[in-house]
Amino acid sequence: MPFSEGCAPQRIPHKIAAVLESLSIVVPAFNEAATIEATVDDAFAVGARVARELEVVVCNDGSHDATGAIVAHRAETEPRLRLLDRAANRGIEASMRALYAAARHAWVFLMSADRQWPMTSLVPMVEAAERGADFVIGMRENKRAVYTPYRRLISWGYERIVRALGAPIGDPGSIKLARRELLHAAVAAHGVFADGERVIRAARGGARVVAVAVEFEPRHSGRATGARSRVVARALADALRVTTSLVVGWPPPRVPES
């Protein structure tokens, strides 16, 4: 399948010797047929520069387009590529849970399929890990240029709650590189707030959490769903659950089922 406009393979900004012993690049995808092939290609190209052992895992979350078929076809000739194929859509958090559970390597890099972040963002994030970080978040500094005022408000509120509960930095909804056990971890949240909770619990547990500035672009295809009112309401309920879990120990965190 030819690359779609805006989806050409990305050049690695500078050479870096492989510093991670093993890395799983995990990609949740829903109706991303226009971009998924280029995303997978970039994952192998960039990942091979920073890790001695590499795999790429894609979760096709009940897509209505050819996303799953594209990945499945590529996986027939690429043993380092695995597809988690869901018949029905279960949402981004369920996809991330499945991906974190399925990852086989010591480090996990969460990347979106929509190409809002360049895969080359992994390079400075790996350099941060080389300097001693356990959990690296890609900090989006140009949200004003990409997000609507409403989306920026939602993002601002999310970050403030996560910081108030113990995370040293914000932007938990961005791409991230972390030791696998910090992502496939026990959480109290049920929805998208769980990704913020993972950052909070990692920091409160003594992990070194740092941020690296990354590029962030508007979507070239697909449709964002993270700011829908139902998602926001569930995130607020989860924030309360996480707060009580941290303060009084109830509800107890559990490793989510994939």
Secondary structure, 3 states (H helix, E strand, C coil): CCCCCCCCCCCCCCCCCCCEEEEEEEEEECCCCCCHHHHHHHHHHHHHHHEEEEEEEEEEECCCCCHHHHHHHHHCCCCCEEEEEECCCCCHHHHHHHHHHHCCCCEEEECCCCCCCCHHHHHHHHHHHHCCCCEEEEEECCHHHHCCHHHHHHHHHHHHHHHHCCCCCCCCCCCEEEEHHHHCCCECCCCCHHHHHHHHHHHHCCCCEEEEEECCCCCCCCCCCCCCHHHHHHHHHHHHHHHHHHHHCCCCCECCCC
